[in-house]
């Protein structure tokens, strides 16, 4: 009888242990599910925050033919992301001006598009990109750069104060002349040729870019 009673107690204990183990396993599973849910919620919140930050940043950008140019990036960084400015970027690298145009500045850059470079006489770009022509290339590129921030509004005010035109010195040392023709801002170079400002006020972390449709030349 005692033996049977002992077996009963053992069986009951085993049963209780099994129930306890099941409850413990269920608790662990519930805790794991809770942790996974919390992690998923944190990840979703993080992704939402990142998306909101991206939207805010994108709202500050200027779009050039589908490419975003951000005011928290340098002139070189932004130009490097634009498929319309690949020739300019290649020229800046060949001329050894990457460090200069990545520095604090600020600089105002009249940036010629790929089409602007393509409009030069055949073979001109290829010749300028050769190492032996680095000084000439640098002279042309720095002719597109002015020290300081000159926004479109500033330029228009300067033109108005100059009674229809204004002249300013470039980093090259040679001057450019700005005027308004048929409601568009035009930039005249030393040869007398003019370029139209196609896209103005593309803000950069170290200045501002105005996209132009012609390459400006400091001499004939």
Order of alpha helices (4+ residues) and beta strands (2+ residues): alpha-beta-beta-alpha-alpha-alpha-beta-alpha-alpha-alpha-beta-alpha-beta-beta-beta-beta-beta
